[in-house]
Amino acid sequence: MFDETLAQAWDFRFGAAPPDLPEMGKFLNHRSVRKFTDKPIPQGLMQGLIAAGQSAATSSNLQLWSAIAVRSPERREEIAMLCADQHQVRGCAEFLCFFADHYRLRAAAAEVGEAAEGLEFAEFYTMATIDASLAAERIVCAAESVGLGICYIGALRNDPEGVKAFFDLPEGVFGLFGLCLGWPEEPLRAQIKPRLLPTSVCFEERYRKDVDVSEYNGRMAAFYESQKMKGDVNWSMRSGRRVDAHHMTGRDGQLAWLQAHGFLRK
Ligand SMILES: Cc1cc2nc3c(=O)[nH]c(=O)nc-3n(C[C@H](O)[C@H](O)[C@H](O)COP(=O)(O)O)c2cc1C
């Protein structure tokens, strides 16, 4: 599982031979997995994964995130429907939902006489989303290091009101994304997906406006073809479509929802 060498993983990622790299673990081997076996994840391992997430850096140690595991089959079915009926939400061993969470800190601050009005600023929404993402990705790295597969589920944001009711969320808590975890079905069909060249993403000293993505478009066109993803001519075309205003899948009301529930007011 995820058993490509570093050189092979680099080649899949960037279509080139790697530079002289030290041994550095399997951090280049990630791919989203959407088919899982029925094998459960041992409770001790889940506890270890959550502890790994909590060990991520967190802005000012505020820990502005929470996660909820959805385990009962009935509730898993319901949350799958809230997440655009995606089969991997049903089929994974564990489904964790991640939240930007101002509620816990607001309550702790109130107990010591602090109004916590700063939480209404955009800054603290951004901080909560960063905290949740760092924690989740650390769980992902830990999970993949022991052979688990993962798939993030952004569709948790499609219906914030439905998600609020489903989890009985208090004010100041917003569902950011779900995370499917499980043992990948073998043979593993998911491939390492090409990425933009490192030099197109990571610059020195100043922002580079002249990045040329045509080389990447060529690699992605070949990848789509190999995956039988019909109609996906290249990355610019597919991604451009993804960010037109017609693919918001219920998320176009997000700003109003967040403001109505205590976020992003200032
Ligand atoms: C925040 C976030 C939300 C995502 N939401 C979904 C989703 O709802 N369904 C899905 O199948 N994949 C989802 N993905 C997976 C991405 O499509 C995937 O990471 C991307 O295409 C790159 O492929 P790779 O992970 O295999 O490298 C999500 C990824 C992220 C980071």
The ligand as a Gaussian input file, in Angstrom:
#p B3LYP/6-31G(d) Opt

LIG

0 1
 C      -10.793000      20.244000       1.879000
 C      -10.956000      19.173000       0.824000
 C      -12.224000      18.760000       0.443000
 C      -12.382000      17.706000      -0.478000
 N      -13.643000      17.260000      -0.759000
 C      -13.794000      16.145000      -1.500000
 C      -15.093000      15.573000      -1.669000
 O      -16.122000      16.088000      -1.190000
 N      -15.180000      14.423000      -2.377000
 C      -14.072000      13.802000      -2.920000
 O      -14.237000      12.748000      -3.532000
 N      -12.840000      14.336000      -2.784000
 C      -12.668000      15.482000      -2.074000
 N      -11.411000      16.010000      -1.884000
 C      -10.238000      15.339000      -2.492000
 C       -9.649000      16.152000      -3.635000
 O      -10.467000      16.068000      -4.760000
 C       -8.239000      15.610000      -3.900000
 O       -7.435000      15.808000      -2.760000
 C       -7.580000      16.284000      -5.109000
 O       -8.270000      16.008000      -6.301000
 C       -6.140000      15.821000      -5.258000
 O       -6.116000      14.404000      -5.406000
 P       -5.272000      13.491000      -4.408000
 O       -5.761000      13.759000      -3.004000
 O       -5.529000      12.082000      -4.832000
 O       -3.847000      13.889000      -4.559000
 C      -11.233000      17.090000      -1.034000
 C       -9.959000      17.543000      -0.671000
 C       -9.819000      18.557000       0.235000
 C       -8.431000      19.005000       0.651000

